Amino acid sequence: MNDWGSMTRKFLLGERHDTPSVRSYIQSLTETLQAFSPKTHTERRRVEIALEHVREIKRHTRKIEEKVLMLEEKLRVLEEGKK
């Protein structure tokens, strides 16, 4: 059962400290890099490389999340088999 009063109080007082997900960090980093307005060719290339690295990080993160889901499912099956 939900305690709406407690939840509201925590929200209003800023006591809720949910840590951002990895996807949130990646999105924030991408938006920050895209907001840059490089003035030289070197700066432009550095931002392009950084954005490419972020895309690779995003791809690897997706693969890791898929593996975690698969392993969690295997664990669930093994635990059910024990019972």
Secondary structure by P-SEA (a helix, b strand, c coil): ccaaaaaaaaaaaccccccccaaaaaaaaaaaaaacccccaaaaaaaaaaaaaaaaaaaaaaaaaaaaaaaaaaaaaaaaaac
